[in-house]
Every structure is written in C-alpha cells, then in structure tokens.
C-alpha cells in the first residue's frame, strides 16, 4: 500500500474517533456504533464461507446498507465491519474491482479498519513505557482491543514495542490460541456466540415494533425479522409493555356511506350485441 493511502486511512480513522468523541479506547459494539453515528443499516447475515462483507448504496434515497457474515471468528467480523465502514467514509461507491489483486480502495479500507480498531496511541496508553512486548502482553492487547494477533502485531510494531521481524511470528498466532494460553477462553467463547448470531438493522426492527404497536405488523413478522421463534418475540414484547393498540370499532349507518357511482353503459351495450 502506498504511503499516501496509509496516511489517508490513519487520518480518516483519527477524524472519525475525534468527531464522535471515541478517544483512543477500545470500541464496543461496532454494529450499534456504526448505525448510531452514520445512519447506515447494518445486518449480520448468513453468507458463503468466502464472503465476509459488502456495502451497498441507494443513490436515490442516499441510503447505505452494510451486510457482514455471521462468523465464529469475532475478530475477523469486527475488522470486516470496520473495513466496510471505511468504504462508507471514503465513498467507495464505484464498485471497481481488480481480479488479479486487491484494489487500492480495498487495501485502504483494511488500513482504516486497523487504525480505527487499534489506534497506536491507544496501544501506548495501554502498555505504558516498557521494552519489547511479550506474548502475554500481545495477548492482552488482542483481548482489550478485540483484534486479530496479526492486526495487533502491526500496531505494536508501529508503536515501537516489537520490530519488523517479530510481526510475522506474532501474526502466525490465532486469537483462540492466545485466549487458551492466557486464561480468557470463556471470554472468547462469548465473543464467538455473539458474532455468530444473526442481526437485523436496528432501525428496521424499531419500525416493525412500532407497526406491531399500531396493529399493522404481526408478531410473527418481527420474529422472522429477528430470526427468533414467535414465543420469544411475544414474550419480549409483552415484558417491554409493547402491545397492539385496540382501535374501537365505528358503527356507521347505511345513510352515512358514500354513494357509489357505477357506470354500467358498457355492460348494457355488450348485452344488446349478443
């Protein structure tokens, strides 16, 4: 990647964090964050094994949809979400692709994701003043920022905690391995459970719930939208105090009904011609 693309990615990630007052701390729920600060619809979907994420834009409504595959690899899913956010930030709407290699837009979005998820200053603040990082420390960085060891290794190199030679060694590790070695396998399992769960866009679900409250959307529609069973959907709605509004029936006298103006001329002409 060119130095200019790397700089663009770092600057854009820094601007995003500053604009939304995120500091240099780890980011929590990326789906909610992206939806709340950008207005994009984000969904976690079933997808093929080699499909991780996509971004689509409707120019007529200026609406943007981000779809990311549900996965047992939570760190990859987070990087994919941040990657797709990068496309939104840079306005990569032309859909240009290069079959022989990844396009500059894709590489730039990768760099944006790294700078967004694990800012160098955040690593320095977390580790403080010390020498070369140990395996225990890189495991702590991976767990804190919820990124892959490969992404953490690049950030540690850029922050001055490891040299270029160590990056490939650290990158060969997996998050699961580090979690098992350093006692946070339970935390990793909970991350896996969350990243493997389908998720519909929050604004879409909110509109459906409002429609249910008004009596125009069924509970089954909400259950289907959320990929849960009907009983679960009904229970959650009832516990939240969301019940359909009962509209009183209005009795009308026949005299109050509008007069129907029906033209039967064509039917009469047809009958007379037979």
TORVOLUM-631464 format. One line per 8 residues: number of its first residue (from 1); for each residue y, z, x of C-alpha. Coordinates in Angstrom, 1 decimal. Layout:
<recs>
NUM	Y Z X  ...
</recs>
This chain:
<recs>
1	0.0 0.0 0.0  3.5 -0.8 1.2  5.8 2.0 2.3  8.2 0.9 -0.5  5.6 1.2 -3.2  4.6 4.7 -1.9  8.2 5.7 -1.9  8.8 4.3 -5.4
9	5.7 6.3 -6.6  6.8 9.5 -4.9  10.4 9.2 -6.2  9.2 8.4 -9.8  6.8 11.4 -9.8  9.5 13.7 -8.4  12.0 12.4 -11.0  9.5 13.0 -13.8
17	8.9 16.5 -12.8  12.6 17.3 -12.4  13.6 15.6 -15.7  11.0 17.7 -17.6  11.5 20.9 -15.6  8.0 21.0 -14.3  8.8 22.2 -10.8  6.0 21.8 -8.2
25	3.4 23.9 -10.1  0.1 22.5 -11.3  0.2 20.6 -14.6  -1.8 21.9 -17.5  -3.0 19.8 -20.5  -1.9 16.3 -19.5  -2.7 14.8 -22.9  -0.3 17.1 -24.6
33	2.3 16.8 -21.9  2.4 13.0 -22.0  2.5 13.0 -25.8  5.3 15.6 -25.9  7.6 14.2 -23.3  7.1 10.4 -23.7  6.2 9.9 -27.3  3.2 7.9 -26.4
41	0.0 8.2 -28.4  -2.9 9.4 -26.2  -6.5 9.4 -27.1  -9.7 10.4 -25.3  -12.3 7.8 -26.3  -15.9 6.7 -25.8  -16.0 3.9 -23.3  -18.3 2.0 -20.9
49	-19.2 3.7 -17.7  -16.9 1.5 -15.6  -13.9 1.8 -17.9  -11.6 4.7 -17.2  -8.3 4.0 -19.0  -5.8 1.5 -20.4  -2.3 1.3 -21.6  -1.1 -1.0 -24.5
57	2.4 -1.6 -25.8  3.6 -3.0 -29.1  7.0 -4.5 -28.3  7.9 -5.0 -31.9  7.8 -1.2 -32.5  8.2 -0.2 -28.9  5.1 1.9 -29.4  2.8 2.8 -26.5
65	-0.9 3.8 -26.7  -2.8 5.3 -23.8  -6.6 5.4 -24.0  -8.7 7.2 -21.5  -12.5 7.5 -21.4  -14.1 10.9 -22.1  -15.9 12.0 -18.9  -18.0 14.7 -17.2
73	-15.6 14.2 -14.2  -12.5 16.2 -15.3  -10.6 15.5 -12.1  -11.0 11.7 -12.5  -9.9 11.9 -16.1  -6.8 13.7 -15.1  -6.0 11.2 -12.4  -6.6 8.4 -14.9
81	-4.2 9.9 -17.4  -1.5 10.3 -14.6  -2.3 6.7 -13.5  -1.7 5.3 -17.0  1.5 7.4 -17.2  2.6 5.7 -14.0  2.3 2.3 -15.7  4.4 3.6 -18.6
89	7.1 4.9 -16.2  7.2 1.7 -14.2  7.0 -0.5 -17.3  3.9 -2.4 -16.1  3.6 -4.5 -19.3  2.9 -8.0 -17.9  -0.8 -7.4 -17.7  -1.1 -9.2 -14.4
97	-4.3 -8.7 -12.6  -5.8 -9.8 -9.3  -9.6 -10.4 -9.3  -10.0 -10.2 -5.5  -8.2 -6.9 -5.1  -6.3 -4.3 -7.0  -2.8 -5.4 -7.9  0.3 -3.7 -6.4
105	1.0 -2.2 -9.8  -2.4 -0.5 -9.9  -2.0 0.8 -6.3  1.5 2.1 -7.1  0.2 3.9 -10.2  -2.5 5.5 -8.1  0.2 6.9 -5.7  2.3 8.0 -8.7
113	-0.7 10.0 -10.1  -1.3 11.7 -6.7  2.4 12.7 -6.3  2.6 13.8 -9.9  -0.6 15.9 -9.9  -0.3 17.5 -6.5  3.2 17.4 -5.0  3.4 18.1 -1.3
121	5.9 20.9 -1.8  3.6 22.5 -4.3  0.8 22.5 -1.7  3.1 24.0 0.9  4.3 26.6 -1.5  0.7 27.5 -2.4  -0.8 27.7 1.1  2.3 29.0 2.8
129	2.7 29.0 6.6  -0.7 28.6 8.3  -2.6 26.3 10.6  -5.3 23.8 9.8  -6.7 24.2 6.3  -10.3 25.4 6.0  -12.9 24.2 3.5  -12.2 27.4 1.4
137	-8.5 26.5 1.3  -9.1 22.9 0.2  -11.4 24.2 -2.5  -8.6 26.5 -3.7  -6.2 23.6 -3.7  -8.7 21.4 -5.7  -9.2 24.2 -8.2  -5.5 25.0 -8.5
145	-4.1 21.5 -9.0  -7.3 20.1 -10.7  -7.5 17.1 -8.5  -10.4 15.5 -6.5  -11.1 16.5 -2.9  -10.0 13.0 -1.8  -6.6 13.4 -3.5  -6.2 16.9 -2.2
153	-7.1 15.8 1.3  -4.3 13.2 1.3  -1.8 15.8 0.1  -3.0 18.3 2.7  -2.5 15.6 5.4  1.0 14.8 4.2  1.8 18.5 4.0  0.7 18.9 7.6
161	-2.4 21.1 7.0  -5.0 18.6 8.3  -5.0 15.5 10.4  -5.9 11.9 9.5  -9.4 12.3 11.0  -10.2 15.1 8.6  -9.2 13.2 5.5  -12.4 11.1 5.4
169	-14.5 14.3 5.9  -12.8 16.1 3.0  -12.9 13.0 0.8  -16.7 12.9 1.0  -16.9 16.2 -0.9  -17.0 16.4 -4.7  -15.3 18.9 -6.9  -18.7 20.1 -8.2
177	-19.8 20.8 -4.7  -16.7 22.8 -3.9  -17.0 24.7 -7.2  -20.6 25.7 -6.4  -19.8 26.7 -2.8  -16.8 28.9 -3.7  -17.8 30.5 -6.9  -16.0 28.6 -9.7
185	-18.8 26.6 -11.2  -18.2 28.3 -14.6  -14.6 27.1 -14.5  -15.7 23.6 -13.6  -18.2 23.6 -16.4  -15.5 24.5 -18.9  -13.3 21.7 -17.5  -16.2 19.3 -18.0
193	-16.7 20.3 -21.6  -13.0 19.8 -22.3  -12.8 16.4 -20.6  -16.0 15.1 -22.4  -14.6 15.9 -25.8  -13.1 13.0 -27.9  -9.5 13.5 -28.8  -7.2 11.6 -31.2
201	-3.5 11.2 -30.8  -1.8 14.4 -31.9  0.9 12.6 -34.0  -1.7 10.6 -35.8  -3.7 13.8 -36.7  -0.5 15.5 -37.7  0.4 12.7 -40.1  -3.1 12.8 -41.6
209	-2.9 16.6 -42.1  0.4 16.1 -43.9  -1.2 13.4 -46.0  -4.0 15.8 -46.9  -1.5 18.4 -47.9  0.1 15.8 -50.2  -3.3 14.9 -51.7  -3.3 11.3 -50.4
217	-5.7 11.8 -47.4  -9.2 13.2 -47.7  -10.6 16.0 -45.5  -13.3 13.6 -44.5  -10.8 11.2 -43.1  -9.4 14.0 -41.0  -12.9 15.0 -39.9  -13.7 11.4 -38.9
225	-10.4 11.1 -37.0  -11.1 14.2 -35.1  -14.8 13.5 -34.5  -15.9 16.7 -36.2  -18.0 17.4 -39.3  -16.5 17.9 -42.7  -17.3 21.6 -42.9  -15.5 22.3 -39.6
233	-12.4 20.3 -40.7  -12.2 22.0 -44.1  -12.7 25.5 -42.5  -9.9 24.9 -40.0  -7.5 23.5 -42.7  -8.2 26.4 -45.0  -7.7 29.0 -42.3  -4.4 27.4 -41.4
241	-3.3 27.6 -45.0  -3.3 23.8 -45.5  -4.4 23.0 -49.0  -3.7 19.9 -51.1  -0.7 20.2 -53.4  -1.7 20.2 -57.1  0.6 17.9 -59.0  0.9 18.8 -62.7
249	-0.2 16.0 -65.0  2.6 14.5 -67.1  1.8 13.7 -70.7  3.6 10.5 -71.9  3.9 9.3 -75.5  3.0 5.7 -76.1  6.6 5.1 -77.2  7.7 6.1 -73.6
257	5.6 3.4 -71.9  7.4 0.2 -70.8  6.9 -2.9 -73.0  4.6 -5.4 -71.4  6.0 -8.9 -71.3  3.0 -11.2 -71.1  3.3 -15.0 -71.3  0.2 -16.5 -72.9
265	1.5 -20.0 -73.2  -0.7 -21.5 -70.5  -3.8 -19.9 -72.1  -2.9 -21.4 -75.5  -2.4 -24.9 -74.0  -5.8 -24.6 -72.3  -7.5 -23.6 -75.6  -5.9 -26.5 -77.5
273	-7.0 -29.1 -75.0  -10.7 -28.2 -75.3
</recs>
